Amino acid sequence: MGANLKEVRDRIKSVKSTQQITRAMKMVSAAKLRRAQMAIQQMRPYANKMNEMLKNILSNMEADDASSKFSAEREVKNVLMVCITSNRGLCGGFNSNIIKGVVNTVNEKYAEQLAAGNVTVMCIGKKGMDFFGRRKQYNPIDTHVNLFADLTFDNIAPVANEIMDAFSAGEYDAVEISYGRFKNAAVQFAEVEQYLPVETVKPDANADANAADEKSNKALYIFEPGKKELLEQLIPSILQNQLQKCCLDTNASEHGARMTAMDKATENAEDIVKELKITYNKARQEAITKELSEIVGGAAALEGA
Amino acid sequence: MNITVLSPDKELFSGEITGVKVPGINGQFEILNNHAAIVSALASGGVRITKAGGASMTFSIEKGFVEVLHNEVSLLVQGVSDLD
């Protein structure tokens, strides 16, 4: 029995130290989550303003000249999937959901292109690369795997430019992004979003109705240079911004997911410790009872002699 | 009039100003009080903001956009450097 007792004691100790690690990781994630959320909030005014400008321009435009080279719908031959995952694991099903998003989308929408070897996956974040790096049919490219080290606009914009250049050069006919959409600390979704071609930007039919209650009124802006040129300037910026949003969202989601996962792990460890303690106490009691009955038995034997 | 200067990463400045000079894509221009509503793309160049108290603030940008409406200026900038 002595050996068994020691074994249980050692297991309790090791579970407790694991629990300490998971608890620490939860704390770290909580702190990082706060910072990631702040980054999202700081980006938001810029993105909102930009969309507002886009709306202003569109509501002043004639219906059919609102197209740009980024909205060209072509026959889809070559597909680029951008897979934004985290660099590290231990965050539940977070990364595998994003990867699954890519695989499912490809299977549903681009099965032919995959068979022809025309699907390319651009991985941002190591976890996605770990997965697609072993599956060469997806033609993984890893040039931006380390983007997560520094998620400032200056780092992300060149990636967005690269994608836009490749799209306008005809290397890809469709670009989709799979990323972790951040809702709140407990809820994240893996989401696949079409990036290019941009959904045909149509002058908003309701714009006139809304204009009355918004202070931005139709037909009083001076547009410099022309509206069309302005749109051509604005759309790349919006696309850069969109990619940055996806990256920042994924970053926040990662920490949220890890926080939840580590919280569960800590709770789990607590349960295991409880169970082990009961086993330990039972074993200890058994040992004592056995010892006692041995002593009593021994004494009785002596008395009898 | 009021200005908000936004970069993709954060808000750089907001407050009361008397004028702002921006590098419009068709040439530099200055926005003063009661400027007509305008949306303009910006080229690379210097921006000079004259604050209400007379102090000025300058920086250079790579590109950006400016919108003016009812004395509210929104300046969206990318690639800011030499911020003082």
Interface residues (C-beta under 8 A of the other chain):
Chain A: A39 Q42 M43 P45 Y46 K49 M50 E52 M53 N56 I57 T152 F153 D154 A157 K215 S216 L220 Y221 I222 F223 E224 P225 E229 L230 Q233 L234 S237 Q240 N241 Q244
Chain B: T4 L6 S7 P8 D9 K10 E11 G24 I25 N26 A36 A37 I38 V39 S40 A41 K63 F65 E67 L69 H70 S74 L76 Q78 G79
